Amino acid sequence: MSATLHSRRKHERVFCGLPMELDGVLGNALDVNEIAVFLVFPTTQSFEVGHKGLLSFIVDHQPIREHVKVARVTKVGVALVSLEESSAFAKLCVSSRSGIKFVQHNEKESIIHLRGELSADFWDEFSQIYRERPPGWRYRLDFKNVTGVAPSGLAMLLDLEAHNHGGHDDIVIVHCSKEMLDALAFLNVPGIGITLLGSDQQGDDVHQFQVETFREPGEPATVKIRVARMFDYNCRNDFAKLYRYRGRNTHYILDFQDTIHIGKAAFGSMLMLNQHNREKQGEPIRMIHCSPHIKNLMHQMKFENFFVIE
């Protein structure tokens, strides 16, 4: 991974949707970078530019208190800059960028979707996936959203291989970009039972949305979005295109009947839709066919304050 690419990704915004409180007023972080956060509120608030307050949130199960100042005020929220010498926003960005996105287990294999930099920052979480599984189990590691591999990340992969005692095809790393293939070249030698496969975008239907638009006589249009099976960072641009150029008073329904995974960036994407809808004076957005798991995620993010969850 080149230093230039790594540096550029390090300073990208994170669309995390995390619940936060500003002076006790509940909102959600629409996007965060190392020094600032844009906080949206369910109802209109009266914070003014220059207001100094205390922002409270939780990262990795640890409560955080950050002194902030209001830098900008909009109809739906405020932009806050940190007043701390060492801001916890950077930790929040790292937590949102790197780690295990999603794990799928079936009768034959475990499919592990990773994101960000592969490093010892989440070694414990990674090792728990295979510690209770028998040697020779099949693992497929999806590197589509991996941006870098630290030396400790290589050690993590070697620990998995040592634990597994499997054959050459029992551990396969897929969707490796050229940069990832270079970073993992040490593993592509005789005696190490890890197979590396390059980028393959064929059959990527898990990130696709289906849209149905209908209108009753004299009523605004209703847009029903059947959400992708995996709603994550890869979907952010396609999702935005579904509503960006819609007219005023459009009604939106998000149908989660096919969805098995919602990534942190997806919560930010949904808040962006909510912000767009509120600016257009639309009705509250409905979320339908939510599984118990998805409902639980929505309630953890306090999304019942923004959406109608069914």
C-alpha positions as CSV (number, residue, x, y, z in Angstrom):
1,M,0.0,0.0,0.0
2,S,1.5,3.3,-1.0
3,A,1.9,6.0,1.6
4,T,-0.1,8.4,-0.6
5,L,-3.1,6.1,-0.8
6,H,-3.0,5.3,2.9
7,S,-2.8,9.0,3.8
8,R,-5.7,9.9,1.6
9,R,-8.0,7.3,3.1
10,K,-6.9,8.2,6.6
11,H,-8.5,11.7,6.2
12,E,-11.7,10.6,4.6
13,R,-15.0,11.3,6.4
14,V,-16.7,8.5,8.2
15,F,-20.5,8.3,7.8
16,C,-21.2,6.4,11.0
17,G,-24.7,7.4,12.3
18,L,-23.5,7.1,15.9
19,P,-25.9,8.4,18.6
20,M,-24.4,11.4,20.4
21,E,-25.6,14.0,22.9
22,L,-24.7,17.7,22.8
23,D,-25.3,19.2,26.3
24,G,-27.8,16.4,26.9
25,V,-29.7,16.9,23.6
26,L,-29.8,13.6,21.6
27,G,-28.7,13.5,18.0
28,N,-26.8,11.3,15.5
29,A,-23.4,11.8,13.9
30,L,-24.0,12.1,10.2
31,D,-20.3,12.3,9.3
32,V,-17.0,12.6,11.3
33,N,-13.4,13.4,10.5
34,E,-10.4,13.7,12.9
35,I,-11.4,17.1,14.2
36,A,-15.1,17.7,13.5
37,V,-18.5,16.1,13.4
38,F,-21.9,17.0,11.8
39,L,-24.6,16.2,14.3
40,V,-28.3,15.9,13.1
41,F,-31.2,16.2,15.5
42,P,-34.7,14.6,15.3
43,T,-36.3,18.0,15.9
44,T,-35.3,21.7,15.5
45,Q,-32.7,22.9,18.1
46,S,-31.6,26.3,19.1
47,F,-27.8,26.0,19.2
48,E,-26.0,29.0,17.8
49,V,-22.6,29.4,16.1
50,G,-19.9,29.9,18.7
51,H,-21.8,27.9,21.4
52,K,-19.4,25.8,23.5
53,G,-20.6,22.5,25.0
54,L,-20.0,18.9,25.9
55,L,-20.5,16.1,23.3
56,S,-21.0,12.6,24.8
57,F,-20.9,9.3,22.9
58,I,-19.6,5.7,23.2
59,V,-16.7,4.2,21.2
60,D,-15.8,0.5,21.6
61,H,-17.9,0.4,24.8
62,Q,-16.0,3.3,26.3
63,P,-17.9,6.6,27.2
64,I,-16.3,9.6,25.7
65,R,-16.7,13.3,26.6
66,E,-15.5,15.8,24.1
67,H,-15.5,19.6,24.5
68,V,-16.7,21.2,21.2
69,K,-17.8,24.4,19.6
70,V,-20.6,25.0,17.1
71,A,-19.0,26.1,13.8
72,R,-22.1,26.0,11.5
73,V,-25.9,25.7,12.0
74,T,-28.3,24.2,9.4
75,K,-32.0,23.3,9.4
76,V,-31.3,19.8,10.6
77,G,-28.2,19.9,12.6
78,V,-24.9,21.5,13.6
79,A,-21.2,21.2,12.6
80,L,-19.0,20.8,15.7
81,V,-15.3,21.3,16.0
82,S,-13.3,19.7,18.8
83,L,-11.7,21.9,21.4
84,E,-9.6,19.1,22.9
85,E,-5.8,19.0,22.3
86,S,-6.2,15.3,21.5
87,S,-9.6,14.6,20.0
88,A,-11.4,11.3,20.3
89,F,-12.9,11.8,16.9
90,A,-9.7,10.2,15.4
91,K,-10.3,7.1,17.5
92,L,-13.9,7.0,16.3
93,C,-12.8,7.3,12.6
94,V,-10.4,4.4,13.1
95,S,-13.0,2.3,14.8
96,S,-15.5,2.9,12.0
97,R,-13.0,2.3,9.2
98,S,-11.1,-0.9,10.2
99,G,-12.3,-4.2,11.5
100,I,-14.6,-7.1,10.7
101,K,-17.6,-5.9,8.7
102,F,-19.6,-9.1,8.7
103,V,-19.2,-12.8,9.1
104,Q,-21.3,-15.5,7.4
105,H,-21.1,-19.1,8.6
106,N,-22.6,-22.0,6.8
107,E,-22.2,-25.8,6.9
108,K,-19.0,-25.7,4.8
109,E,-17.2,-22.5,5.4
110,S,-16.9,-19.1,7.1
111,I,-16.9,-16.0,5.0
112,I,-15.2,-13.0,6.7
113,H,-15.7,-9.5,5.2
114,L,-13.0,-7.1,6.4
115,R,-12.6,-3.3,6.0
116,G,-9.9,-0.7,6.5
117,E,-6.4,-1.7,7.6
118,L,-5.8,-5.3,8.7
119,S,-3.8,-4.9,12.0
120,A,-3.7,-6.1,15.6
121,D,-6.2,-3.4,16.6
122,F,-8.9,-6.1,16.2
123,W,-6.9,-9.3,16.6
124,D,-9.0,-10.6,19.5
125,E,-12.2,-10.2,17.5
126,F,-10.6,-11.8,14.4
127,S,-9.2,-14.8,16.4
128,Q,-12.6,-15.5,18.0
129,I,-13.9,-16.5,14.6
130,Y,-11.7,-19.5,14.3
131,R,-10.6,-20.4,17.9
132,E,-13.7,-22.6,18.4
133,R,-13.7,-24.2,14.9
134,P,-12.0,-27.5,14.1
135,P,-8.8,-27.7,12.1
136,G,-9.3,-27.9,8.3
137,W,-12.3,-25.6,8.3
138,R,-12.7,-23.5,5.2
139,Y,-12.3,-19.8,5.4
140,R,-12.9,-17.2,2.7
141,L,-11.6,-13.7,3.5
142,D,-13.1,-10.9,1.4
143,F,-10.5,-8.0,1.0
144,K,-12.7,-5.8,-1.2
145,N,-12.7,-3.1,1.4
146,V,-9.3,-3.6,2.9
147,T,-7.0,-0.6,2.4
148,G,-3.8,-1.8,3.9
149,V,-2.0,-4.6,5.7
150,A,0.2,-4.0,8.7
151,P,2.9,-6.4,9.7
152,S,0.6,-7.5,12.6
153,G,-2.1,-8.2,10.0
154,L,0.2,-10.7,8.3
155,A,0.8,-12.3,11.7
156,M,-3.0,-12.6,12.1
157,L,-3.3,-14.5,8.8
158,L,-0.4,-16.7,9.7
159,D,-1.9,-17.5,13.1
160,L,-5.2,-18.5,11.4
161,E,-3.2,-20.8,9.0
162,A,-1.3,-22.3,11.9
163,H,-4.4,-23.0,13.8
164,N,-6.3,-24.5,10.9
165,H,-3.7,-27.2,9.8
166,G,-5.6,-27.3,6.5
167,G,-4.8,-27.9,2.9
168,H,-3.9,-25.3,0.2
169,D,-7.5,-24.3,-0.5
170,D,-8.9,-24.1,3.0
171,I,-8.0,-20.4,3.4
172,V,-8.7,-18.2,0.4
173,I,-8.4,-14.4,0.3
174,V,-10.6,-12.9,-2.5
175,H,-11.1,-9.5,-4.1
176,C,-7.4,-8.5,-3.7
177,S,-6.4,-5.4,-5.5
178,K,-2.9,-5.1,-7.0
179,E,-1.9,-3.2,-3.9
180,M,-3.2,-6.0,-1.7
181,L,-1.5,-8.7,-3.7
182,D,1.8,-6.9,-3.3
183,A,1.2,-6.4,0.4
184,L,0.3,-10.1,0.8
185,A,3.1,-11.4,-1.4
186,F,4.9,-12.9,1.6
187,L,2.0,-15.4,2.0
188,N,2.2,-16.6,-1.7
189,V,5.1,-19.0,-1.1
190,P,5.3,-22.8,-0.8
191,G,4.6,-24.0,2.7
192,I,1.9,-21.4,3.5
193,G,-1.6,-22.7,2.8
194,I,-3.3,-19.4,1.9
195,T,-4.6,-18.8,-1.6
196,L,-4.7,-15.2,-3.0
197,L,-7.2,-14.3,-5.7
198,G,-7.4,-10.9,-7.5
199,S,-10.3,-8.5,-7.8
200,D,-13.5,-10.1,-9.2
201,Q,-16.6,-7.9,-9.5
202,Q,-18.7,-10.5,-11.3
203,G,-21.9,-11.4,-9.6
204,D,-21.8,-8.6,-7.1
205,D,-25.6,-8.4,-6.7
206,V,-25.5,-8.2,-2.9
207,H,-25.1,-4.4,-3.1
208,Q,-27.9,-3.7,-5.6
209,F,-31.2,-1.9,-4.8
210,Q,-34.6,-2.3,-6.4
211,V,-36.8,0.7,-6.7
212,E,-40.6,1.0,-7.3
213,T,-42.3,4.3,-7.7
214,F,-46.1,4.7,-7.5
215,R,-48.6,7.6,-7.1
216,E,-52.2,7.8,-6.1
217,P,-54.4,10.4,-7.8
218,G,-53.8,13.8,-6.2
219,E,-51.1,12.4,-3.9
220,P,-47.3,12.8,-3.9
221,A,-45.2,10.0,-5.4
222,T,-44.1,7.2,-3.1
223,V,-40.7,5.7,-3.7
224,K,-40.2,2.2,-2.3
225,I,-36.6,1.1,-2.1
226,R,-35.8,-2.6,-1.6
227,V,-32.6,-2.4,0.3
228,A,-29.5,-4.4,-0.8
229,R,-28.6,-7.6,0.9
230,M,-25.4,-6.0,2.2
231,F,-26.0,-2.3,2.8
232,D,-22.5,-0.8,3.5
233,Y,-19.9,1.7,2.3
234,N,-19.9,0.2,-1.3
235,C,-23.6,1.3,-1.6
236,R,-23.3,5.0,-0.6
237,N,-23.2,6.5,-4.1
238,D,-25.9,4.2,-5.6
239,F,-28.1,4.8,-2.7
240,A,-27.8,8.6,-2.9
241,K,-28.7,8.5,-6.6
242,L,-32.1,7.0,-5.7
243,Y,-33.3,10.2,-4.0
244,R,-31.0,13.1,-4.9
245,Y,-33.1,14.5,-7.8
246,R,-36.6,13.6,-6.5
247,G,-39.3,16.3,-6.1
248,R,-40.7,17.9,-3.0
249,N,-43.1,15.9,-0.7
250,T,-41.9,12.5,-2.1
251,H,-42.8,9.7,0.3
252,Y,-40.0,7.1,1.0
253,I,-40.3,3.5,2.1
254,L,-37.2,1.4,2.9
255,D,-37.9,-2.3,2.6
256,F,-35.4,-4.5,4.4
257,Q,-36.9,-7.9,3.6
258,D,-33.7,-9.1,1.8
259,T,-31.1,-7.3,4.0
260,I,-28.7,-9.4,6.0
261,H,-26.0,-6.8,6.9
262,I,-26.0,-3.1,7.6
263,G,-22.6,-1.4,7.8
264,K,-21.7,1.7,9.8
265,A,-21.6,3.8,6.6
266,A,-25.1,2.7,5.8
267,F,-26.5,4.5,8.9
268,G,-24.9,7.7,7.7
269,S,-26.4,7.1,4.2
270,M,-29.9,6.7,5.7
271,L,-29.4,9.9,7.7
272,M,-28.5,11.7,4.5
273,L,-31.8,10.5,3.0
274,N,-33.6,11.7,6.1
275,Q,-31.9,15.1,5.9
276,H,-32.8,15.4,2.2
277,N,-36.4,14.4,3.0
278,R,-36.8,16.9,5.8
279,E,-35.5,19.7,3.6
280,K,-38.1,18.8,1.0
281,Q,-40.8,18.7,3.8
282,G,-41.6,15.1,3.2
283,E,-43.4,12.7,5.5
284,P,-41.3,10.6,7.9
285,I,-39.6,7.7,6.1
286,R,-41.0,4.2,6.8
287,M,-38.8,1.2,7.4
288,I,-40.7,-2.1,6.7
289,H,-40.0,-5.8,6.9
290,C,-37.2,-5.3,9.5
291,S,-35.9,-8.5,11.0
292,P,-35.4,-8.6,14.8
293,H,-31.7,-8.2,14.2
294,I,-32.1,-5.1,12.0
295,K,-34.7,-3.6,14.4
296,N,-32.2,-4.0,17.2
297,L,-29.5,-2.2,15.2
298,M,-31.9,0.6,14.4
299,H,-32.9,1.0,18.1
300,Q,-29.2,1.0,19.1
301,M,-28.6,3.9,16.8
302,K,-31.8,5.7,18.2
303,F,-33.2,5.7,14.6
304,E,-36.8,5.6,16.0
305,N,-36.3,9.3,16.5
306,F,-35.9,9.8,12.7
307,F,-37.8,7.0,11.1
308,V,-41.0,4.9,11.4
309,I,-39.6,1.4,12.1
310,E,-42.0,-1.5,11.3
